[in-house]
Each structure stands twice: as C-alpha cells, then as structure tokens.
C-alpha cells in the first residue's frame, strides 16, 4: 500500500488570518462546501482548540484530535498526543487532511504534500494566522477565482499547491 497524501486545508485572508476568538471571521458557504467535498471519507487531523470550535465530530470523516492532554477523550473521535501518532492512526487513508489550527498547520507544513488554500482577497481581523511558507518549494497547480454575493462582497480563490519534487 502506498503512503497517504498529506494535505493541509485552510482558508486565509490577505493578512494570513485564519480565525478570531476560535471561530471564522467570515461567512463563506462555498468554502465550507469545498471543505466537506474534499475531506469526506478521510481522516481529518485537528488541534484541540479547533475541535472545540467545531464542537462535534464531523459526519463521514474520522476526526483525529491532537492534544497534549493524555486524558483527553471525545466520543466518536480519536485523541492522540502528537502529529506522529495522528499519522499512525490515519495509516491506510489515501489522503489525510490537516484542518487546523495555526500550531497544527505549522507542524504539518514540513511534511505536507499538498495545500488546499482558500485565499481570501481581503484583510480580516484575527488572532490566529496561517504560518508563512516558502512558496519556492511549492507549485501552484490550480486556481479558481470566485466572488461572494453578499453586501460586503469580496473575492476569494480556491488554490492548490503541490510540493515540488526534491532535486
């Protein structure tokens, strides 16, 4: 069996904001639909604060929560104490998704093969930010521009980055 593709999935504003007060700072239903379509039937790996913001296991996915608390347990989820342990319990899945938050993204970036990034073309206030990453190590393989229809309309792009092969 081949190794899993390790993918990061996130939505990020121009100023790298991904969250504020443990919630999303924007309303973007199309991004949530894309998230669901991509992650369905796969393992989703998240930090405990991200899980707390969702509040329940997401249907149709295996929810893996990374926490330092060795006694942490949630019915319907798998709690682990490291990224390595998350990868071990996700073994055999064709694609494993890292879904946040900021600290988990920082840990996953060096090992990720793909980034599904919704690039929101607007600045939002936030207290959680997507980590800087060296775009020279990545190849943009897809970009779909979109625009919201609400009164405070803004552009957003669904972008896929694949890690360049090591030379």
N, C-alpha and C positions, 0 to 999 in steps of 0.2 A: 504494500500500500504506500502511495506517495505521501509526502508530508503535506500538512494543511497549508493553504494560503493564509497568511496572517494579514488581516486588513484592519485599518483604522477607519472609522466612520464618524464624521463630525460636521457641524455647521459652525462657521466662524465669520464674524464681522470684519470689516476692514482693519479695525484696531486689535484683531485677534480675539475679541471677546467671544466666549462660548457660553457664559452663564452669569447670572446675578441672583444672589440670595437663594442659591440652589434651585433655580428654575431657568427657563429660556427667556431671554429678553425680547423676543419677537414671537409673532404668530405666523407660522409658515406651514400650512397644512400639506402642501405638495412635498416639502422636505420630510415630513413625518410619514407620508405615503411611500416615499422612496426608501426611507429607513426600514419600514416594515417589509417592503418587497425584497430588499436586498438581504435582510437578516433572517427572514422566515426560514424555519427548519435548520437553523445553525446555532452554534454556541455564541452567546454574547457575553463578553467579559467587561465588568464594570467595577469601579470602586464603590465602597460602602455608601459614601455621600450621594453618588449618582443613583444608587439603588434607592436610598431614602427619598430622593426627589421624585422617583417614579412610584414607589410605594407598593409595588406588587410585581410578581414575575410576569414577563410579557408572554402572552399566549403564543404557542407554536415555536418557541425558542427555548433553548437550555440556558438559563441565567446563571452565570458564574460571578460571584461577588468576591473581590479581593479585599481583605481586611487584615489589619494587624491583630485584631481581637480573636484569639484562638477559640473562644467560647461562643462566637457569633454563629447563629443559625437562623435560617428563614425557611419555613415550609415551602417546598416547590423550587428551591434554589440550591445551588452548590456553593458553599462558602469555603474559600481557601485563603492561605496566608501569604502567597507570593504569585508573581506572574508565571514562574516556572510551574507551580502547582496548577495554575489555571490552564496552562498548555497541556499538562499531563491529563487532566480530566476532560479536556476537549479533543484528545487524540482520536483520530479517525474521521473527524469532520473535514469535509473538503475545504471549507473556508471558516475561519474563526474571526469574529469581529470584536475589536476593542471599541467600546462605545462611550468611554469617559470615566471620570473627569480628567482635569488637567494633569494631575500627577500620573494617572494611568497612561495617558497619551505620551507623556514624557518618557515613561519606562518602555512603552511599546514601540516608539519611533525607531530605535536602532535595529529592531528585529522584524519590523513590518515589511511586507512585500508590496502592499497597495494602500493607497489612501483615497477614500471616497470623501471628498470635501465639498460641502456646500459653501461657496464663497459669497457671502452677503455683501453687496456693494454699498454698504452704509456703515457708519460708526454707531455703535451702541454702547451705553454704559455697562460696565460689568465688573465682577470681582473674580472671575475665572477666565483664563486665557489659554488658547491653543499654543503649544510651545513653538518657538522658532525652529525651522528645519532647513537644512541645506538643499535648496531646490536643484542644485547642480547634480545631486545624487538621484534625482527623480526625473522621469519622463512624463510629461502631460500626454495622456493617451485619449482623453475625451473631455469636451467642454460643451455644455448645453446652457445657453443664456435663457433666463426667464425673468418675468416681472410680476410682482404681486398686483392684485386688483383692488386692494383696499384703499381708503382715502390717503393714507400715508404710504403711497406706493414706493417700492424700491426694487432694484434689480438684484438678482442672485443667479449664480452659475453652479450647476452640478458639474464637478470636475473630478476626473480620475487621474491619479498619479501612480505610476508603477516604478518601483525601484530599478535603476539602471543596473545591468549586469556588472559584476566586478571585473575589472580588466587586469 
